Amino acid sequence: MVTCQSCNSLNTDDAKFCNKCGAPLAPVAGPVYQNPPSYQVNPQPVYQPMVVMNSKSRGTAMILEILPGLFGLLGFGWIYAGNTSSGLIWLIGYLVWIVIGVIISVVTGGFGAICVLPISIGAIVMSAVSLNNYTKKHPELFGNS
Ligand SMILES: [Zn+2]
């Protein structure tokens, strides 16, 4: 039995409040464990704070640069990467080069295309490589991986 500390009436052991006055009853002291059971706490998984909320994809930038580049349109990867000025330089520069290349090919009766084609592919590779370097210098846009 538990004695209410407010009104001294007796209550059952499992009562949390006095039956008579409603005062909260002191909990009955249970057996005291000298050594509380120890258990292994699983370490909480550490979540990396998301610094970059709208991280762009490096792969998407590469695809946007190389795929249209094969059709004569360079610079879209750059524009996607947020570097519009470089993208426009690549776009316009490459279009000018294609016009020059076509003229060279026509003037040389197609023979010049042997030179024009590797230079065109080289320009796409150059643009893609420098864009890749650009994305690595801007982890705030593309993350560190
Ligand atoms: Zn009471």
Backbone and ligand atoms as CSV (ligand in chain L), in Angstrom:
chain,resi,resn,atom,element,x,y,z
A,1,MET,N,N,0.842,-1.194,0.000
A,1,MET,CA,C,0.000,0.000,0.000
A,1,MET,C,C,0.880,1.249,0.000
A,2,VAL,N,N,0.337,2.303,-0.598
A,2,VAL,CA,C,1.069,3.555,-0.678
A,2,VAL,C,C,0.281,4.616,0.093
A,3,THR,N,N,1.010,5.351,0.899
A,3,THR,CA,C,0.355,6.405,1.668
A,3,THR,C,C,0.452,7.714,0.897
A,4,CYS,N,N,-0.710,8.339,0.713
A,4,CYS,CA,C,-0.706,9.634,0.019
A,4,CYS,C,C,-0.009,10.655,0.901
A,5,GLN,N,N,0.877,11.439,0.266
A,5,GLN,CA,C,1.615,12.426,1.044
A,5,GLN,C,C,0.773,13.677,1.312
A,6,SER,N,N,-0.352,13.813,0.608
A,6,SER,CA,C,-1.191,14.994,0.829
A,6,SER,C,C,-2.211,14.751,1.935
A,7,CYS,N,N,-2.918,13.603,1.805
A,7,CYS,CA,C,-4.020,13.389,2.746
A,7,CYS,C,C,-3.829,12.154,3.609
A,8,ASN,N,N,-2.743,11.456,3.469
A,8,ASN,CA,C,-2.398,10.286,4.276
A,8,ASN,C,C,-3.361,9.123,4.108
A,9,SER,N,N,-4.155,9.105,3.051
A,9,SER,CA,C,-5.009,7.942,2.825
A,9,SER,C,C,-4.198,6.880,2.092
A,10,LEU,N,N,-4.643,5.646,2.249
A,10,LEU,CA,C,-3.904,4.533,1.663
A,10,LEU,C,C,-4.427,4.245,0.257
A,11,ASN,N,N,-3.491,3.965,-0.627
A,11,ASN,CA,C,-3.843,3.640,-2.007
A,11,ASN,C,C,-3.134,2.339,-2.389
A,12,THR,N,N,-3.651,1.713,-3.417
A,12,THR,CA,C,-3.016,0.474,-3.868
A,12,THR,C,C,-1.627,0.797,-4.456
A,13,ASP,N,N,-0.796,-0.212,-4.480
A,13,ASP,CA,C,0.588,-0.017,-4.917
A,13,ASP,C,C,0.664,0.499,-6.360
A,14,ASP,N,N,-0.270,0.034,-7.204
A,14,ASP,CA,C,-0.161,0.412,-8.610
A,14,ASP,C,C,-0.843,1.735,-8.916
A,15,ALA,N,N,-1.428,2.380,-7.920
A,15,ALA,CA,C,-2.113,3.651,-8.170
A,15,ALA,C,C,-1.093,4.749,-8.417
A,16,LYS,N,N,-1.373,5.542,-9.422
A,16,LYS,CA,C,-0.470,6.658,-9.718
A,16,LYS,C,C,-0.964,7.944,-9.054
A,17,PHE,N,N,-2.273,7.997,-8.810
A,17,PHE,CA,C,-2.861,9.182,-8.165
A,17,PHE,C,C,-3.698,8.732,-6.981
A,18,CYS,N,N,-3.747,9.574,-5.997
A,18,CYS,CA,C,-4.498,9.259,-4.779
A,18,CYS,C,C,-5.984,9.109,-5.110
A,19,ASN,N,N,-6.609,8.045,-4.553
A,19,ASN,CA,C,-8.022,7.809,-4.810
A,19,ASN,C,C,-8.879,8.878,-4.152
A,20,LYS,N,N,-8.376,9.461,-3.098
A,20,LYS,CA,C,-9.195,10.387,-2.318
A,20,LYS,C,C,-9.038,11.839,-2.796
A,21,CYS,N,N,-7.766,12.289,-2.918
A,21,CYS,CA,C,-7.561,13.704,-3.240
A,21,CYS,C,C,-6.978,13.924,-4.622
A,22,GLY,N,N,-6.583,12.875,-5.279
A,22,GLY,CA,C,-6.089,13.026,-6.647
A,22,GLY,C,C,-4.649,13.470,-6.746
A,23,ALA,N,N,-3.952,13.614,-5.626
A,23,ALA,CA,C,-2.558,14.043,-5.675
A,23,ALA,C,C,-1.705,12.925,-6.280
A,24,PRO,N,N,-0.707,13.283,-7.046
A,24,PRO,CA,C,0.175,12.231,-7.595
A,24,PRO,C,C,0.906,11.513,-6.480
A,25,LEU,N,N,0.982,10.204,-6.637
A,25,LEU,CA,C,1.628,9.394,-5.600
A,25,LEU,C,C,3.079,9.153,-5.994
A,26,ALA,N,N,3.947,9.165,-4.964
A,26,ALA,CA,C,5.360,8.909,-5.221
A,26,ALA,C,C,5.520,7.499,-5.740
A,27,PRO,N,N,6.278,7.304,-6.763
A,27,PRO,CA,C,6.457,5.947,-7.292
A,27,PRO,C,C,7.129,5.053,-6.264
A,28,VAL,N,N,6.702,3.821,-6.259
A,28,VAL,CA,C,7.289,2.857,-5.343
A,28,VAL,C,C,8.698,2.537,-5.828
A,29,ALA,N,N,9.640,2.633,-4.901
A,29,ALA,CA,C,11.020,2.354,-5.269
A,29,ALA,C,C,11.175,0.888,-5.608
A,30,GLY,N,N,11.637,0.616,-6.797
A,30,GLY,CA,C,11.837,-0.754,-7.214
A,30,GLY,C,C,13.199,-1.242,-6.765
A,31,PRO,N,N,13.500,-2.486,-7.036
A,31,PRO,CA,C,14.827,-2.999,-6.700
A,31,PRO,C,C,15.899,-2.216,-7.444
A,32,VAL,N,N,16.964,-1.896,-6.753
A,32,VAL,CA,C,18.019,-1.086,-7.354
A,32,VAL,C,C,19.038,-2.008,-8.008
A,33,TYR,N,N,19.243,-1.794,-9.288
A,33,TYR,CA,C,20.261,-2.563,-9.999
A,33,TYR,C,C,21.597,-1.855,-9.845
A,34,GLN,N,N,22.583,-2.602,-9.359
A,34,GLN,CA,C,23.904,-2.002,-9.213
A,34,GLN,C,C,24.523,-1.741,-10.591
A,35,ASN,N,N,24.349,-2.710,-11.480
A,35,ASN,CA,C,24.918,-2.551,-12.818
A,35,ASN,C,C,23.793,-2.551,-13.843
A,36,PRO,N,N,23.436,-1.401,-14.302
A,36,PRO,CA,C,22.407,-1.395,-15.343
A,36,PRO,C,C,22.885,-2.177,-16.551
A,37,PRO,N,N,22.002,-2.932,-17.150
A,37,PRO,CA,C,22.446,-3.737,-18.303
A,37,PRO,C,C,23.020,-2.836,-19.390
A,38,SER,N,N,24.228,-3.161,-19.753
A,38,SER,CA,C,24.852,-2.366,-20.806
A,38,SER,C,C,24.550,-3.013,-22.147
A,39,TYR,N,N,24.323,-2.233,-23.122
A,39,TYR,CA,C,24.058,-2.749,-24.459
A,39,TYR,C,C,24.810,-1.901,-25.467
A,40,GLN,N,N,25.129,-2.542,-26.541
A,40,GLN,CA,C,25.875,-1.855,-27.597
A,40,GLN,C,C,24.947,-0.907,-28.335
A,41,VAL,N,N,25.374,0.325,-28.380
A,41,VAL,CA,C,24.593,1.302,-29.137
A,41,VAL,C,C,25.117,1.313,-30.567
A,42,ASN,N,N,24.228,1.009,-31.468
A,42,ASN,CA,C,24.634,1.075,-32.872
A,42,ASN,C,C,24.941,2.520,-33.241
A,43,PRO,N,N,26.092,2.745,-33.847
A,43,PRO,CA,C,26.405,4.129,-34.221
A,43,PRO,C,C,25.400,4.655,-35.231
A,44,GLN,N,N,24.971,5.858,-34.979
A,44,GLN,CA,C,24.028,6.481,-35.905
A,44,GLN,C,C,24.728,6.729,-37.238
A,45,PRO,N,N,24.055,6.413,-38.340
A,45,PRO,CA,C,24.675,6.727,-39.630
A,45,PRO,C,C,24.900,8.226,-39.758
A,46,VAL,N,N,26.104,8.547,-40.214
A,46,VAL,CA,C,26.448,9.968,-40.340
A,46,VAL,C,C,26.012,10.450,-41.716
A,47,TYR,N,N,25.142,11.409,-41.717
A,47,TYR,CA,C,24.690,11.969,-42.986
A,47,TYR,C,C,25.528,13.187,-43.325
A,48,GLN,N,N,26.066,13.188,-44.516
A,48,GLN,CA,C,26.793,14.365,-44.966
A,48,GLN,C,C,25.797,15.490,-45.183
A,49,PRO,N,N,26.084,16.636,-44.629
A,49,PRO,CA,C,25.161,17.748,-44.882
A,49,PRO,C,C,25.156,18.108,-46.355
A,50,MET,N,N,23.958,18.300,-46.878
A,50,MET,CA,C,23.841,18.634,-48.289
A,50,MET,C,C,24.211,20.097,-48.489
A,51,VAL,N,N,25.452,20.308,-48.889
A,51,VAL,CA,C,25.888,21.680,-49.142
A,51,VAL,C,C,25.293,22.165,-50.460
A,52,VAL,N,N,25.358,21.269,-51.439
A,52,VAL,CA,C,24.849,21.627,-52.763
A,52,VAL,C,C,23.433,21.069,-52.880
A,53,MET,N,N,22.477,21.936,-52.965
A,53,MET,CA,C,21.095,21.476,-53.048
A,53,MET,C,C,20.727,21.132,-54.485
A,54,ASN,N,N,21.139,21.955,-55.423
A,54,ASN,CA,C,20.793,21.721,-56.820
A,54,ASN,C,C,22.061,21.364,-57.581
A,55,SER,N,N,22.671,20.261,-57.173
A,55,SER,CA,C,23.910,19.854,-57.801
A,55,SER,C,C,23.637,19.406,-59.228
A,56,LYS,N,N,24.398,19.960,-60.158
A,56,LYS,CA,C,24.246,19.562,-61.537
A,56,LYS,C,C,25.077,18.314,-61.797
A,57,SER,N,N,24.719,17.638,-62.859
A,57,SER,CA,C,25.412,16.403,-63.183
A,57,SER,C,C,26.533,16.687,-64.161
A,58,ARG,N,N,27.741,16.219,-63.780
A,58,ARG,CA,C,28.904,16.382,-64.650
A,58,ARG,C,C,28.689,15.604,-65.939
A,59,GLY,N,N,28.056,14.427,-65.809
A,59,GLY,CA,C,27.809,13.597,-66.978
A,59,GLY,C,C,26.872,14.276,-67.965
A,60,THR,N,N,25.831,14.932,-67.443
A,60,THR,CA,C,24.888,15.639,-68.312
A,60,THR,C,C,25.599,16.745,-69.068
A,61,ALA,N,N,26.497,17.466,-68.375
A,61,ALA,CA,C,27.243,18.539,-69.033
A,61,ALA,C,C,28.073,17.980,-70.180
A,62,MET,N,N,28.695,16.822,-69.937
A,62,MET,CA,C,29.533,16.208,-70.970
A,62,MET,C,C,28.690,15.786,-72.171
A,63,ILE,N,N,27.539,15.164,-71.884
A,63,ILE,CA,C,26.674,14.687,-72.974
A,63,ILE,C,C,26.177,15.877,-73.791
A,64,LEU,N,N,25.788,16.953,-73.085
A,64,LEU,CA,C,25.274,18.139,-73.777
A,64,LEU,C,C,26.357,18.808,-74.606
A,65,GLU,N,N,27.608,18.596,-74.206
A,65,GLU,CA,C,28.693,19.220,-74.956
A,65,GLU,C,C,29.069,18.369,-76.175
A,66,ILE,N,N,29.147,17.056,-75.975
A,66,ILE,CA,C,29.685,16.186,-77.028
A,66,ILE,C,C,28.627,15.843,-78.076
A,67,LEU,N,N,27.410,15.461,-77.626
A,67,LEU,CA,C,26.393,15.000,-78.591
A,67,LEU,C,C,26.011,16.081,-79.600
A,68,PRO,N,N,25.582,17.279,-79.164
A,68,PRO,CA,C,25.284,18.300,-80.188
A,68,PRO,C,C,26.545,18.707,-80.945
A,69,GLY,N,N,27.711,18.562,-80.283
A,69,GLY,CA,C,28.968,18.904,-80.937
A,69,GLY,C,C,29.193,18.069,-82.186
A,70,LEU,N,N,28.747,16.815,-82.143
A,70,LEU,CA,C,28.889,15.949,-83.315
A,70,LEU,C,C,28.050,16.460,-84.477
A,71,PHE,N,N,27.039,17.276,-84.165
A,71,PHE,CA,C,26.187,17.829,-85.214
A,71,PHE,C,C,26.493,19.303,-85.459
A,72,GLY,N,N,27.659,19.738,-84.989
A,72,GLY,CA,C,28.104,21.085,-85.305
A,72,GLY,C,C,27.701,22.132,-84.286
A,73,LEU,N,N,27.150,21.719,-83.146
A,73,LEU,CA,C,26.711,22.691,-82.160
A,73,LEU,C,C,27.447,22.444,-80.838
A,74,LEU,N,N,28.553,23.161,-80.654
A,74,LEU,CA,C,29.286,23.060,-79.396
A,74,LEU,C,C,28.771,24.104,-78.409
A,75,GLY,N,N,29.095,23.902,-77.133
A,75,GLY,CA,C,28.855,24.943,-76.138
A,75,GLY,C,C,27.650,24.728,-75.244
A,76,PHE,N,N,26.786,23.749,-75.578
A,76,PHE,CA,C,25.590,23.559,-74.759
A,76,PHE,C,C,25.953,23.043,-73.365
A,77,GLY,N,N,26.990,22.229,-73.284
A,77,GLY,CA,C,27.457,21.765,-71.981
A,77,GLY,C,C,27.940,22.921,-71.124
A,78,TRP,N,N,28.610,23.873,-71.763
A,78,TRP,CA,C,29.092,25.056,-71.056
A,78,TRP,C,C,27.924,25.890,-70.535
A,79,ILE,N,N,26.927,26.055,-71.395
A,79,ILE,CA,C,25.758,26.848,-70.992
A,79,ILE,C,C,25.052,26.143,-69.831
A,80,TYR,N,N,24.938,24.808,-69.934
A,80,TYR,CA,C,24.339,24.038,-68.848
A,80,TYR,C,C,25.142,24.215,-67.562
A,81,ALA,N,N,26.468,24.283,-67.715
A,81,ALA,CA,C,27.339,24.443,-66.552
A,81,ALA,C,C,27.270,25.852,-65.973
A,82,GLY,N,N,26.535,26.739,-66.592
A,82,GLY,CA,C,26.381,28.091,-66.077
A,82,GLY,C,C,27.371,29.071,-66.662
A,83,ASN,N,N,28.254,28.593,-67.555
A,83,ASN,CA,C,29.232,29.477,-68.178
A,83,ASN,C,C,28.748,29.812,-69.587
A,84,THR,N,N,27.769,30.698,-69.645
A,84,THR,CA,C,27.128,31.016,-70.923
A,84,THR,C,C,28.105,31.666,-71.897
A,85,SER,N,N,28.994,32.538,-71.384
A,85,SER,CA,C,29.895,33.250,-72.293
A,85,SER,C,C,30.828,32.270,-72.992
A,86,SER,N,N,31.404,31.317,-72.231
A,86,SER,CA,C,32.252,30.309,-72.869
A,86,SER,C,C,31.443,29.458,-73.839
A,87,GLY,N,N,30.211,29.143,-73.455
A,87,GLY,CA,C,29.357,28.339,-74.329
A,87,GLY,C,C,29.104,29.027,-75.654
A,88,LEU,N,N,28.852,30.342,-75.611
A,88,LEU,CA,C,28.584,31.086,-76.853
A,88,LEU,C,C,29.837,31.181,-77.705
A,89,ILE,N,N,31.005,31.336,-77.044
A,89,ILE,CA,C,32.261,31.408,-77.793
A,89,ILE,C,C,32.492,30.091,-78.538
A,90,TRP,N,N,32.266,28.964,-77.811
A,90,TRP,CA,C,32.429,27.659,-78.448
A,90,TRP,C,C,31.409,27.480,-79.567
A,91,LEU,N,N,30.167,27.888,-79.310
A,91,LEU,CA,C,29.090,27.690,-80.288
A,91,LEU,C,C,29.368,28.475,-81.568
A,92,ILE,N,N,29.637,29.769,-81.401
A,92,ILE,CA,C,29.860,30.633,-82.572
A,92,ILE,C,C,31.174,30.255,-83.249
A,93,GLY,N,N,32.222,30.057,-82.418
A,93,GLY,CA,C,33.532,29.711,-82.974
A,93,GLY,C,C,33.476,28.433,-83.793
A,94,TYR,N,N,32.726,27.449,-83.274
A,94,TYR,CA,C,32.665,26.163,-83.965
A,94,TYR,C,C,31.847,26.286,-85.253
A,95,LEU,N,N,30.776,27.092,-85.210
A,95,LEU,CA,C,29.973,27.294,-86.423
A,95,LEU,C,C,30.802,27.983,-87.500
A,96,VAL,N,N,31.592,28.992,-87.081
A,96,VAL,CA,C,32.472,29.688,-88.031
A,96,VAL,C,C,33.465,28.696,-88.625
A,97,TRP,N,N,34.021,27.842,-87.740
A,97,TRP,CA,C,34.978,26.830,-88.211
A,97,TRP,C,C,34.334,25.883,-89.206
A,98,ILE,N,N,33.076,25.478,-88.943
A,98,ILE,CA,C,32.396,24.550,-89.870
A,98,ILE,C,C,32.232,25.197,-91.243
A,99,VAL,N,N,31.848,26.483,-91.241
A,99,VAL,CA,C,31.701,27.199,-92.521
A,99,VAL,C,C,33.039,27.214,-93.247
A,100,ILE,N,N,34.112,27.551,-92.497
A,100,ILE,CA,C,35.449,27.574,-93.098
A,100,ILE,C,C,35.813,26.177,-93.609
A,101,GLY,N,N,35.503,25.178,-92.753
A,101,GLY,CA,C,35.833,23.797,-93.122
A,101,GLY,C,C,35.120,23.361,-94.377
A,102,VAL,N,N,33.839,23.731,-94.492
A,102,VAL,CA,C,33.067,23.361,-95.687
A,102,VAL,C,C,33.661,24.035,-96.921
A,103,ILE,N,N,34.015,25.318,-96.769
A,103,ILE,CA,C,34.602,26.057,-97.892
A,103,ILE,C,C,35.909,25.378,-98.322
A,104,ILE,N,N,36.748,25.051,-97.304
A,104,ILE,CA,C,38.028,24.390,-97.613
A,104,ILE,C,C,37.770,23.076,-98.346
A,105,SER,N,N,36.781,22.314,-97.837
A,105,SER,CA,C,36.500,21.011,-98.445
A,105,SER,C,C,36.024,21.166,-99.873
A,106,VAL,N,N,35.142,22.176,-100.100
A,106,VAL,CA,C,34.600,22.375,-101.442
A,106,VAL,C,C,35.709,22.837,-102.393
A,107,VAL,N,N,36.505,23.801,-101.911
A,107,VAL,CA,C,37.552,24.368,-102.757
A,107,VAL,C,C,38.560,23.283,-103.151
A,108,THR,N,N,38.891,22.412,-102.192
A,108,THR,CA,C,39.887,21.377,-102.467
A,108,THR,C,C,39.262,20.128,-103.071
A,109,GLY,N,N,37.971,20.224,-103.429
A,109,GLY,CA,C,37.320,19.073,-104.041
A,109,GLY,C,C,37.175,17.907,-103.083
A,110,GLY,N,N,36.938,18.216,-101.791
A,110,GLY,CA,C,36.723,17.154,-100.805
A,110,GLY,C,C,37.988,16.711,-100.120
A,111,PHE,N,N,39.121,17.048,-100.740
A,111,PHE,CA,C,40.402,16.607,-100.181
A,111,PHE,C,C,40.664,17.254,-98.822
A,112,GLY,N,N,40.262,18.524,-98.672
A,112,GLY,CA,C,40.489,19.256,-97.421
A,112,GLY,C,C,39.762,18.655,-96.244
A,113,ALA,N,N,38.700,17.887,-96.536
A,113,ALA,CA,C,37.939,17.281,-95.444
A,113,ALA,C,C,38.807,16.353,-94.612
A,114,ILE,N,N,39.851,15.802,-95.230
A,114,ILE,CA,C,40.760,14.923,-94.498
A,114,ILE,C,C,41.408,15.685,-93.346
A,115,CYS,N,N,41.642,17.001,-93.568
A,115,CYS,CA,C,42.204,17.825,-92.499
A,115,CYS,C,C,41.106,18.411,-91.609
A,116,VAL,N,N,40.014,18.791,-92.265
A,116,VAL,CA,C,38.951,19.487,-91.535
A,116,VAL,C,C,38.324,18.576,-90.488
A,117,LEU,N,N,38.091,17.320,-90.846
A,117,LEU,CA,C,37.381,16.407,-89.941
A,117,LEU,C,C,38.144,16.171,-88.632
A,118,PRO,N,N,39.457,15.828,-88.709
A,118,PRO,CA,C,40.175,15.612,-87.428
A,118,PRO,C,C,40.220,16.879,-86.575
A,119,ILE,N,N,40.330,18.044,-87.208
A,119,ILE,CA,C,40.350,19.293,-86.434
A,119,ILE,C,C,38.997,19.503,-85.748
A,120,SER,N,N,37.916,19.174,-86.461
A,120,SER,CA,C,36.581,19.312,-85.876
A,120,SER,C,C,36.424,18.409,-84.663
A,121,ILE,N,N,36.842,17.155,-84.817
A,121,ILE,CA,C,36.760,16.219,-83.694
A,121,ILE,C,C,37.662,16.696,-82.558
A,122,GLY,N,N,38.843,17.206,-82.926
A,122,GLY,CA,C,39.755,17.741,-81.920
A,122,GLY,C,C,39.134,18.891,-81.147
A,123,ALA,N,N,38.361,19.720,-81.851
A,123,ALA,CA,C,37.710,20.850,-81.180
A,123,ALA,C,C,36.680,20.353,-80.175
A,124,ILE,N,N,35.933,19.296,-80.554
A,124,ILE,CA,C,34.936,18.738,-79.629
A,124,ILE,C,C,35.640,18.187,-78.394
A,125,VAL,N,N,36.734,17.453,-78.619
A,125,VAL,CA,C,37.478,16.874,-77.494
A,125,VAL,C,C,38.028,17.987,-76.601
A,126,MET,N,N,38.606,19.034,-77.249
A,126,MET,CA,C,39.156,20.157,-76.475
A,126,MET,C,C,38.088,20.810,-75.625
A,127,SER,N,N,36.938,21.044,-76.239
A,127,SER,CA,C,35.840,21.688,-75.528
A,127,SER,C,C,35.376,20.818,-74.354
A,128,ALA,N,N,35.265,19.502,-74.603
A,128,ALA,CA,C,34.801,18.593,-73.557
A,128,ALA,C,C,35.812,18.519,-72.415
A,129,VAL,N,N,37.112,18.469,-72.773
A,129,VAL,CA,C,38.146,18.368,-71.735
A,129,VAL,C,C,38.176,19.630,-70.883
A,130,SER,N,N,38.127,20.792,-71.538
A,130,SER,CA,C,38.178,22.027,-70.756
A,130,SER,C,C,36.893,22.213,-69.952
A,131,LEU,N,N,35.776,21.734,-70.489
A,131,LEU,CA,C,34.532,21.784,-69.716
A,131,LEU,C,C,34.640,20.879,-68.492
A,132,ASN,N,N,35.252,19.705,-68.681
A,132,ASN,CA,C,35.458,18.777,-67.556
A,132,ASN,C,C,36.307,19.436,-66.474
A,133,ASN,N,N,37.366,20.134,-66.905
A,133,ASN,CA,C,38.202,20.850,-65.934
A,133,ASN,C,C,37.403,21.946,-65.236
A,134,TYR,N,N,36.564,22.613,-66.011
A,134,TYR,CA,C,35.742,23.682,-65.443
A,134,TYR,C,C,34.823,23.129,-64.353
A,135,THR,N,N,34.198,21.973,-64.629
A,135,THR,CA,C,33.276,21.409,-63.633
A,135,THR,C,C,34.035,20.986,-62.383
A,136,LYS,N,N,35.298,20.561,-62.536
A,136,LYS,CA,C,36.089,20.159,-61.368
A,136,LYS,C,C,36.488,21.371,-60.531
A,137,LYS,N,N,36.620,22.524,-61.194
A,137,LYS,CA,C,36.975,23.738,-60.454
A,137,LYS,C,C,35.765,24.340,-59.765
A,138,HIS,N,N,34.590,23.829,-60.058
A,138,HIS,CA,C,33.376,24.386,-59.459
A,138,HIS,C,C,32.582,23.296,-58.747
A,139,PRO,N,N,33.147,22.803,-57.632
A,139,PRO,CA,C,32.419,21.757,-56.893
A,139,PRO,C,C,31.103,22.261,-56.306
A,140,GLU,N,N,30.954,23.601,-56.211
A,140,GLU,CA,C,29.682,24.123,-55.688
A,140,GLU,C,C,28.540,23.873,-56.675
A,141,LEU,N,N,28.910,23.616,-57.936
A,141,LEU,CA,C,27.883,23.320,-58.939
A,141,LEU,C,C,27.749,21.822,-59.198
A,142,PHE,N,N,28.877,21.120,-59.092
A,142,PHE,CA,C,28.881,19.729,-59.547
A,142,PHE,C,C,29.281,18.729,-58.467
A,143,GLY,N,N,29.572,19.202,-57.252
A,143,GLY,CA,C,30.022,18.285,-56.219
A,143,GLY,C,C,31.467,17.912,-56.418
A,144,ASN,N,N,32.001,17.155,-55.463
A,144,ASN,CA,C,33.425,16.855,-55.489
A,144,ASN,C,C,33.748,15.552,-56.197
A,145,SER,N,N,32.755,14.733,-56.407
A,145,SER,CA,C,33.055,13.415,-56.980
A,145,SER,C,C,33.353,13.521,-58.453
L,1,ZN,ZN,ZN,-4.536,11.891,-1.096
